[in-house]
Amino acid sequence: MDPTATVLDLNQLRRSCGSCALQELCLPAGIGGDDLNRLDATVKDKRTLDRGAVLYRDGDKFDALYVVRSGSLKTYVQNEAGDVQILAFHLPGEIIGFDALASNQHVSQAEALERSSICELPYAQLQQVTSEVPALHRQLMRVISREVVEEHRHLMMMGRQQAQEQLATFLRSLADRYQRLQRDSTSLNLSMSRYDIANYLGLVVETVSRLFSRMEEMGVLEVNRKAVRILRPDLLAGLCRSAAASNQKGTG
């Protein structure tokens, strides 16, 4: 941790970002006044990451949680043979680094998908603030819980038989996250590659490309390289529901 890192002004951060980098913590919890100042004092500027740059590696000591201020990252694990499994994609306003809480060291790697800006939350200072601000502690637990839910959803997607439903569920989940972060949930910027999406879903890249084309033909999406516009959210939701229905029939 760089002792000369600049402490950010949270109000300035809000004015400069379309989505406050700390809204996951401070806004849902209704934190204000002195409590907000305490949280503000824990936030430190982190370097800008170029595309492909690594924020932390498997085995690195745990010192802080990180907030994506702009851009996006992916987290993944890699075995001794070099095989990679992508675990998650992280958007502006979201917090990463929870994988290190149990063992005090990271068990995955975080890499920038594009030029990204990261804010650092030194964990020792954050613990002190959460002990003094119960609302902040409760919200942090909610954020951690949501990470667990997303992991479960990921496992369910990879276990589904129908690839189209897997991709539909992925896009619907991404749209829900956009909405939670107060972004346009019908206009998605897929900073991750088609290969990354395929890896995340347990599919081959040719299948993912074919499915995007099929969903365009169905009128669900409009795809322009990395820009995806959801034209029919109702049809997208229907594809997700059909997957759930198929799973229920299989277990009934």
N, C-alpha and C positions, 0 to 999 in steps of 0.2 A: 504494500500500500504506500503510495507516494505521499509523504508528509507535507509536500508543498502543493498538493492538489487544491484547486480553487473551490471554495464552498459556493454552491449555487444559490441564487435568490429564487425561492419557489414562485413568487409572484411574477418575476421576470420570465421564469420557465413557462408559466401558464400563458403569458402574453405572446411568447415567441413560438409556441407549439400549438398546432391545431388540436392536439390531444395531449393534455398535461401528462408528463412522464410519471407523475406520482398519483394520478387519479385513481388507480387501483387501490391505493391505500387511503389517501386523505379524503377524497370526495364521497365515496359510499359511506364512510364512517362518520361523516359530518364534522370532521375535525376543523377547529378554527382557533384564532387567538393565540395564546401562549403555547398551546399544544401544537399548533401548526408550525410555530417558530422552532419548537424542539425538533420536530421532524425535519424541517428545513435545514437545521444545523448538522444533521447526519448525512446530508446529500453531498457527494463530492463529484467533481467533474471527472469523467473517464475519457481516455483517448478515443478519437474517432477511428473506426475500423474500416479499412478498405475491404472490398469484396474478397472473400477467401481468407481474411485474417482471423486468427484464433483468439477468442476472449479468455478461455481457460481450457486446459487439457485434462484428460483422465489422469488422476493421481496428484493433481495440483492441490496444495493446501487451501482450505476454505477460510477466507477472510471476509467475504462480503457477498451480498446479493446484488444483482444488477437489474437496472431498469432500462428497457429499450426506449431511447428518446426519439430516435428516427431510424428509418431503415428496417431491417429484419435479420433474424439469425435462425440457424437450425442447430439442434443438439442431436448428437448421435453417439453410438458406441461402435467400437471396432475390435475384432478379435485378432489373435496372433497371426492368422492367415491373411489379414488385411480386409476381411469382409466387413462391410459397413451396414448398420441398421439405423435409419433415421428415427428418432424418438418423437420429435416435435418441431414445429415452426413457431417463431416468436415475433410478435408484432409490436409496433410502438405503443407504449403505455404498459406493456406486460413485464412481469418480473421473472428473472431466471436465476438459476443457481441452487434451487432447492434440493438437487440430487446430493449435495454435500452435507446436508444437515445431520444425517445419521452417523457418518464415519469421520466427519471433520475433514474430508477431502473429496474432491470431485470424482465421480465414477462415469462421467461422460465428457464429451468435448463440445464446445460451443463455437460456431464459426459463422461469420457474417455472410449473408447471401448477397448483399449489396453494400455500398458505402453506408455505414451506420454510425450513430452516435449513442454512447452508453453512459449512463449515470451510475455511480457506485454508492451502495448503501452498506458501509462497514457494519458487520453483524454485531460486534460487541456494543457499538453505540446504539444500533437499532434495538437490541435487547433492552438496553437501559431505558430508552424512550417508551417501548411497549409496556414495560413494567410500571411506568408512571402514567400511561394513557391507556386505560382499559379498552376504549373503543378502537384504538389502533391495533391492539393485540388481537381483538376479536376479528377485525377485518383481515389481518395477516393470516389468521387461521382459515378464514374463508377462502383466501387466495390459494393457500396450500391445498385445501380440500378440493378446490376446483381443478388443480393440477392432477390430483389423483383421479378425479372423474374423467378428465381428458385422456389419461393413460388407459383407463378402462374402455373408453369409447374407441381408442385406437386399436386395442386388442380385439374388440368386437368387429371392427371394420376389417381387420386382417383375417378374421375367421369366417367372414361371410362368403357364400358360394358365388354370388353374382357381382361381377366386377363393376357393372354400371351403378349398382346401388352403393358400392364402396366409394366410388368417385362422387356420386351425388351427396352422400353423407359428409364427405370431406368438404365439399364446397358449401353445403348448408352450415356446417360447423364454423367454417371460416367466416361466412356471412354473419352468423350470430355473434362472433367475436368482434367483427367490425361494428356491429350495432352497439354492443356493450361499450366499445371504445369511442362511441359517438362519431363514427365514420359512415359513409354511404355504404349500406350493406348490399346494394345491388351492383356495385362497381368494384370489382376485386382486382388487385394488382398481384399477380402470382410471381413474386420475386424468385421463388424456387423453380428449378428446372423441371421439365417433364420427367426426367430421370429421378430427381429427388421425390417427386410425387409418387412415382411408381414404386420406389424403394420404400417409402413410408407406408403405402397401402399393400405391399407384398405382391405387386403386379409387375408385368414387363412393360417397358416404355412404349412399345408398339401398341399394346392394348390401351394404355392411357390416351395416346394420340388418337386412336380410332374412336374411343368413347367421347372425347371432346367433339369430334366431327359429328358423331351420331346425335349428341345432345343439341348441337347446332341445328341439324336437320329437323329435329323434333320441335324446334322453336323455344327450347328452354334457355339456351345461352347464345350470346354473341361473343365470338372469340377473335381477338386480334393480337396474336402472339401471347404476351404475358398479361394483356388486359382482357378480363373476362367480365361481361355484363350479364347479370341474371335478368332475362326478359320475362320469365314466368316463374316467380317464386313458388306459386301454387303447384306447378308441375314438378319442380325440383323437390318440394316437400312430399309430393306423391310418390316419387321414386324412392325416397327414404322410407316412407311408410310401407311401401310394398316389400322392402327388405325386411322390415320388422315383422310384417305379416307372414312372410315366408319362414322366418325363424320360429315364430309361434306355432305354425302348422307342423314344422319339423319336430317340435318338442311336445306336441299335443298328444 
